[in-house]
Amino acid sequence: MEDRPLADLFEPATRERWLGLVEGVLKGADFEKRLVSKTADGLRIEPLYEPAEPVAQPMRAPGPWRVSQRADHPDAANASALALADLEGGADALTLVFAGAPASRGFGLTAATAEDLDAALRGVMLPLVSLRLDAGGRALEAANLVRNLAERRGEALGTLDLDLGIDPVGTLAATGSLGAVWSEIAPKLAATLAEFDAAGFTGRALLADGRPYHEAGASEAAELGAVLATAVAYLRALEAGGHDLSRARDAIGVLLVADSDEFLTIAKFRAMRRLWAHVEAACGLEAKPLRLHAETAWRTMTRRDPFVNILRATMAACSAGLGGADSVTALPYTQALGLPDGFARRVARNSQIVLIEESSLAKVADPAAGAGGFESLTADLTRAAWDAFQAIEREGGIVASLSLGKLQRRVEDIRATRTRNVATRREALTGATEFPFLAEKPVTVLDVEAATAPPKPGFGSGQAVACDALPSQRLAEPFEALRDASDAYGQRTGSRPSVFLANLGPIAAFNARATFAANAFAAGGIEAPGNDGFLDLETLARAFRDSGATLACICSSDTIYGTQSIDAAKALAAAGAGTIYLAGKPSDLAGPLKEAGVHAFLHAGCDLLALLKEAMLRATRA
C-alpha cells in the first residue's frame, strides 16, 4: 500500500479542470449570466477565485474593535441609565446622538448646557470610554459642551478618546443647508481645531460621514468617493487655516455604513484605508491607520418582522469588524419603530460581544488578506471609488458638486436601479419582501414621542450654501406602506384583504407555486389561505364564491396549465372573480389566458410592488 498524502493521489485542482466540470453542469447555458454577478457599480464578482498576494495596507491597531452604543434618549436620567447599562454590559464606546441630527431619527440628547450633558452621562467615566459625537448642525455646540463637561469634571482633554464628529458637508448632503457659505465655514473648522488643540485636545475633530449617501441609495464606490472628497475638503481647510498636514490628517475620521452584504462591506472598509493611504502619499505623509468608524445600515432595516434586523445588523457588524473598523455601532433591531428599549440595546451590543469574545473575529488584523475574492473586489472597488472621487474633484470639490446637484443626480440614478431591484425582489429583504409573516406580534419600544421639527444647522450666519437634500430612505418602505394599509383595512372590516388560491390538481402539482404566490401576496399584506386543491371546475367555482374574496390566483404545474388553466380562468370569472392572477409565466398561453380573464402573471422577476399596489386597490374597494 502506498504511503503518500491523500491529496497526492488526485490530479491538481486547476481553474481549467473546474471550468470543464462547470460546462457539463451548465449544459450550454451562459456562464456570465448564470455564475457571474455584478455590484451596483458594475464590478464583477466571479464564482471562483484563486489565491492572491496580500496587499500591505494600514489596518486597525491590534486588538478588538470598540463596541459603541447610541446615547440618544431625550431625558437625561434615562439616557444615563441606558448608557451605564450598555457599558456595564460590555460596550466600551458611546455615540452621543443629539436631537436634530439626521441620525437621531426624531429623538436624541436634548442637552443645552454642560450641566445637562453631565446629567445625561452621570456615572460614565469619560477617560475609560471612547466618545463620538453625532450632532449634525449642532456639531460645534456639542463639541463645546463636551469640552465644558471635561473642565467641569476636571478631566484633561488629552486623556479622552474623542471624535467630535464635526461634519458640515454631511449636514449639507443630508439636510440641504449649511447656515453659511463654505468660505466662512472652512476657516471656522481650522479655528475650532486650533482652539481645542490649545486646550490639550488630541483626538479627531472632523468626520467624513458616508451615511447621507448610503441612505439615499448610493453604491459602494459612490459612498467611498463622496467620503474621500469630504475628507480631502477638510484636509485642505485645515491646512489653509494654518495647521500642518500631519495634524490635519490626524484630526479627520471617517464613518462608513456596514450592511448585510459581507463581501462588499469587507471590501469597502479595506478600500477606504487604501484610498486614504493614496491621499497621504500625495500629501507627502507617511501612511498611518485611519480612524474608521462603522454604523450598521439604516436603509436595510424593516419595521415588519424586525427580529430579522438582528441578523442583518450582526452580519453588518461582523463584516465591518473583519474589514478593519475601529468602532462599530449596531443599530438596535427596533430602531425603525421608535426609541429602542434596554432589551433591544442589549441584543445590539451582545451580538458584537459574541463576535469578538466567542468567535474571536478580531484576533487577526486583516483576515481577508490573500483571499482572491476579497483582494480582487477590494482592488476593483478602490479604483471605482477613486474615479468617483476624481469626478467630484473635477466639479470643484464636494461642496460644489452638491451645490450644483451633480452628485445627487448620480446617486439618484443608482437609487432608481436599486428601487427597481427591490420592487422585483432581485434585492430581497427577508421579512418584508421575502417570507413575510402576517401574524407577527408587535414589539416594544420606549414610550417617547419623536420630535417633528429639528433645529436648523448652526455652522454660521449669513448667506447659506443650499442644495437638494439627499433622501434618507429605508428600502422596505413601499412594502411597509401596503402592510399598513392592510392593517387599517383589517381593523375597519375585521379581516385582511385576501386572495383565493385556485390550486389545480394534486398537491405535488400546485404546492411550489401556491407557496410562492402566498408569500408574494403576503408581502403586500394580502392573505392567501391555503387549500388542498381542486380536481373539477364546479368545486373550484363554489369554493371561490364561499371564500368571499374578489381576487383569485391560479396555481399549478405547466402541464396542468396546458390543459386546465384557460377553463379555470373562465370558471373563476363566471363565479365573480374581479381580478385573476396566474402564478408563473406561460408565454405560449399568455394571449388565450388574458382573453379568458387573467389580469396579470405573478412570477419571479415581475414588478411585484406594482402588482401588489393594484391588487390592494382592487381587494379593498367597496
RAKAUR-V802839 format. One record per residue. N is the residue number from 1. RES is the residue in one letter. SS is DSSP state (H for helix, E for strand, C for the rest). Layout:
N_RES_SS ; N_RES_SS
//
This chain:
1_M_C ; 2_E_C ; 3_D_C ; 4_R_C ; 5_P_C ; 6_L_H ; 7_A_H ; 8_D_H ; 9_L_H ; 10_F_C ; 11_E_C ; 12_P_C ; 13_A_C ; 14_T_C ; 15_R_H ; 16_E_H ; 17_R_H ; 18_W_H ; 19_L_H ; 20_G_H ; 21_L_H ; 22_V_H ; 23_E_H ; 24_G_H ; 25_V_H ; 26_L_H ; 27_K_C ; 28_G_C ; 29_A_C ; 30_D_C ; 31_F_H ; 32_E_H ; 33_K_H ; 34_R_H ; 35_L_H ; 36_V_C ; 37_S_E ; 38_K_E ; 39_T_C ; 40_A_C ; 41_D_C ; 42_G_C ; 43_L_C ; 44_R_E ; 45_I_E ; 46_E_C ; 47_P_C ; 48_L_C ; 49_Y_C ; 50_E_C ; 51_P_C ; 52_A_C ; 53_E_C ; 54_P_C ; 55_V_C ; 56_A_C ; 57_Q_C ; 58_P_C ; 59_M_C ; 60_R_C ; 61_A_C ; 62_P_C ; 63_G_C ; 64_P_C ; 65_W_C ; 66_R_E ; 67_V_E ; 68_S_E ; 69_Q_E ; 70_R_E ; 71_A_E ; 72_D_C ; 73_H_C ; 74_P_C ; 75_D_C ; 76_A_H ; 77_A_H ; 78_N_H ; 79_A_H ; 80_S_H ; 81_A_H ; 82_L_H ; 83_A_H ; 84_L_H ; 85_A_H ; 86_D_H ; 87_L_H ; 88_E_H ; 89_G_C ; 90_G_C ; 91_A_C ; 92_D_C ; 93_A_E ; 94_L_E ; 95_T_E ; 96_L_E ; 97_V_E ; 98_F_E ; 99_A_C ; 100_G_C ; 101_A_C ; 102_P_H ; 103_A_H ; 104_S_H ; 105_R_C ; 106_G_C ; 107_F_C ; 108_G_C ; 109_L_E ; 110_T_C ; 111_A_C ; 112_A_C ; 113_T_C ; 114_A_H ; 115_E_H ; 116_D_H ; 117_L_H ; 118_D_H ; 119_A_H ; 120_A_H ; 121_L_C ; 122_R_C ; 123_G_C ; 124_V_C ; 125_M_C ; 126_L_H ; 127_P_H ; 128_L_H ; 129_V_C ; 130_S_E ; 131_L_E ; 132_R_E ; 133_L_E ; 134_D_E ; 135_A_C ; 136_G_H ; 137_G_H ; 138_R_H ; 139_A_H ; 140_L_H ; 141_E_H ; 142_A_H ; 143_A_H ; 144_N_H ; 145_L_H ; 146_V_H ; 147_R_H ; 148_N_H ; 149_L_H ; 150_A_H ; 151_E_H ; 152_R_H ; 153_R_H ; 154_G_C ; 155_E_C ; 156_A_C ; 157_L_H ; 158_G_H ; 159_T_H ; 160_L_C ; 161_D_E ; 162_L_E ; 163_D_E ; 164_L_E ; 165_G_E ; 166_I_E ; 167_D_C ; 168_P_H ; 169_V_H ; 170_G_H ; 171_T_H ; 172_L_H ; 173_A_H ; 174_A_H ; 175_T_H ; 176_G_C ; 177_S_E ; 178_L_C ; 179_G_C ; 180_A_C ; 181_V_C ; 182_W_H ; 183_S_H ; 184_E_H ; 185_I_H ; 186_A_H ; 187_P_H ; 188_K_H ; 189_L_H ; 190_A_H ; 191_A_H ; 192_T_H ; 193_L_H ; 194_A_H ; 195_E_H ; 196_F_H ; 197_D_H ; 198_A_H ; 199_A_C ; 200_G_C ; 201_F_C ; 202_T_C ; 203_G_C ; 204_R_E ; 205_A_E ; 206_L_E ; 207_L_E ; 208_A_E ; 209_D_E ; 210_G_C ; 211_R_H ; 212_P_H ; 213_Y_H ; 214_H_H ; 215_E_H ; 216_A_C ; 217_G_C ; 218_A_C ; 219_S_C ; 220_E_H ; 221_A_H ; 222_A_H ; 223_E_H ; 224_L_H ; 225_G_H ; 226_A_H ; 227_V_H ; 228_L_H ; 229_A_H ; 230_T_H ; 231_A_H ; 232_V_H ; 233_A_H ; 234_Y_H ; 235_L_H ; 236_R_H ; 237_A_H ; 238_L_H ; 239_E_H ; 240_A_H ; 241_G_C ; 242_G_C ; 243_H_C ; 244_D_C ; 245_L_H ; 246_S_H ; 247_R_H ; 248_A_H ; 249_R_H ; 250_D_H ; 251_A_C ; 252_I_E ; 253_G_E ; 254_V_E ; 255_L_E ; 256_L_E ; 257_V_E ; 258_A_E ; 259_D_C ; 260_S_C ; 261_D_C ; 262_E_H ; 263_F_H ; 264_L_H ; 265_T_H ; 266_I_H ; 267_A_H ; 268_K_H ; 269_F_H ; 270_R_H ; 271_A_H ; 272_M_H ; 273_R_H ; 274_R_H ; 275_L_H ; 276_W_H ; 277_A_H ; 278_H_H ; 279_V_H ; 280_E_H ; 281_A_H ; 282_A_H ; 283_C_C ; 284_G_C ; 285_L_C ; 286_E_C ; 287_A_C ; 288_K_C ; 289_P_C ; 290_L_C ; 291_R_E ; 292_L_E ; 293_H_E ; 294_A_E ; 295_E_E ; 296_T_E ; 297_A_C ; 298_W_C ; 299_R_C ; 300_T_C ; 301_M_C ; 302_T_C ; 303_R_C ; 304_R_C ; 305_D_C ; 306_P_C ; 307_F_C ; 308_V_H ; 309_N_H ; 310_I_H ; 311_L_H ; 312_R_H ; 313_A_H ; 314_T_H ; 315_M_H ; 316_A_H ; 317_A_H ; 318_C_H ; 319_S_H ; 320_A_H ; 321_G_H ; 322_L_H ; 323_G_H ; 324_G_C ; 325_A_C ; 326_D_C ; 327_S_E ; 328_V_E ; 329_T_E ; 330_A_C ; 331_L_C ; 332_P_C ; 333_Y_C ; 334_T_C ; 335_Q_C ; 336_A_C ; 337_L_C ; 338_G_C ; 339_L_E ; 340_P_C ; 341_D_C ; 342_G_H ; 343_F_H ; 344_A_H ; 345_R_H ; 346_R_H ; 347_V_H ; 348_A_H ; 349_R_H ; 350_N_H ; 351_S_H ; 352_Q_H ; 353_I_H ; 354_V_H ; 355_L_H ; 356_I_H ; 357_E_H ; 358_E_H ; 359_S_C ; 360_S_C ; 361_L_C ; 362_A_C ; 363_K_C ; 364_V_C ; 365_A_C ; 366_D_C ; 367_P_C ; 368_A_C ; 369_A_C ; 370_G_C ; 371_A_C ; 372_G_H ; 373_G_H ; 374_F_H ; 375_E_H ; 376_S_H ; 377_L_H ; 378_T_H ; 379_A_H ; 380_D_H ; 381_L_H ; 382_T_H ; 383_R_H ; 384_A_H ; 385_A_H ; 386_W_H ; 387_D_H ; 388_A_H ; 389_F_H ; 390_Q_H ; 391_A_H ; 392_I_H ; 393_E_H ; 394_R_H ; 395_E_C ; 396_G_C ; 397_G_C ; 398_I_H ; 399_V_H ; 400_A_H ; 401_S_H ; 402_L_H ; 403_S_H ; 404_L_H ; 405_G_C ; 406_K_H ; 407_L_H ; 408_Q_H ; 409_R_H ; 410_R_H ; 411_V_H ; 412_E_H ; 413_D_H ; 414_I_H ; 415_R_H ; 416_A_H ; 417_T_H ; 418_R_H ; 419_T_H ; 420_R_H ; 421_N_H ; 422_V_H ; 423_A_H ; 424_T_C ; 425_R_C ; 426_R_C ; 427_E_C ; 428_A_C ; 429_L_C ; 430_T_E ; 431_G_C ; 432_A_C ; 433_T_C ; 434_E_E ; 435_F_C ; 436_P_C ; 437_F_C ; 438_L_C ; 439_A_C ; 440_E_C ; 441_K_C ; 442_P_C ; 443_V_C ; 444_T_C ; 445_V_C ; 446_L_E ; 447_D_C ; 448_V_C ; 449_E_C ; 450_A_C ; 451_A_C ; 452_T_C ; 453_A_C ; 454_P_C ; 455_P_C ; 456_K_C ; 457_P_C ; 458_G_C ; 459_F_C ; 460_G_C ; 461_S_C ; 462_G_C ; 463_Q_C ; 464_A_C ; 465_V_C ; 466_A_E ; 467_C_C ; 468_D_C ; 469_A_C ; 470_L_C ; 471_P_C ; 472_S_C ; 473_Q_C ; 474_R_C ; 475_L_C ; 476_A_C ; 477_E_H ; 478_P_H ; 479_F_H ; 480_E_H ; 481_A_H ; 482_L_H ; 483_R_H ; 484_D_H ; 485_A_H ; 486_S_H ; 487_D_H ; 488_A_H ; 489_Y_H ; 490_G_H ; 491_Q_H ; 492_R_H ; 493_T_H ; 494_G_C ; 495_S_C ; 496_R_C ; 497_P_C ; 498_S_E ; 499_V_E ; 500_F_E ; 501_L_E ; 502_A_E ; 503_N_E ; 504_L_E ; 505_G_C ; 506_P_C ; 507_I_H ; 508_A_H ; 509_A_H ; 510_F_H ; 511_N_H ; 512_A_H ; 513_R_H ; 514_A_H ; 515_T_H ; 516_F_H ; 517_A_H ; 518_A_H ; 519_N_H ; 520_A_H ; 521_F_H ; 522_A_H ; 523_A_C ; 524_G_C ; 525_G_C ; 526_I_C ; 527_E_E ; 528_A_C ; 529_P_C ; 530_G_C ; 531_N_C ; 532_D_C ; 533_G_C ; 534_F_E ; 535_L_C ; 536_D_C ; 537_L_H ; 538_E_H ; 539_T_H ; 540_L_H ; 541_A_H ; 542_R_H ; 543_A_H ; 544_F_H ; 545_R_H ; 546_D_H ; 547_S_H ; 548_G_C ; 549_A_C ; 550_T_C ; 551_L_E ; 552_A_E ; 553_C_E ; 554_I_E ; 555_C_E ; 556_S_C ; 557_S_C ; 558_D_H ; 559_T_H ; 560_I_H ; 561_Y_H ; 562_G_H ; 563_T_H ; 564_Q_H ; 565_S_H ; 566_I_H ; 567_D_H ; 568_A_H ; 569_A_H ; 570_K_H ; 571_A_H ; 572_L_H ; 573_A_H ; 574_A_H ; 575_A_C ; 576_G_C ; 577_A_C ; 578_G_C ; 579_T_E ; 580_I_E ; 581_Y_E ; 582_L_E ; 583_A_E ; 584_G_C ; 585_K_C ; 586_P_C ; 587_S_H ; 588_D_H ; 589_L_H ; 590_A_H ; 591_G_H ; 592_P_H ; 593_L_H ; 594_K_H ; 595_E_H ; 596_A_H ; 597_G_C ; 598_V_E ; 599_H_E ; 600_A_E ; 601_F_E ; 602_L_E ; 603_H_C ; 604_A_C ; 605_G_C ; 606_C_C ; 607_D_C ; 608_L_H ; 609_L_H ; 610_A_H ; 611_L_H ; 612_L_H ; 613_K_H ; 614_E_H ; 615_A_H ; 616_M_H ; 617_L_H ; 618_R_H ; 619_A_H ; 620_T_H ; 621_R_C ; 622_A_C
//
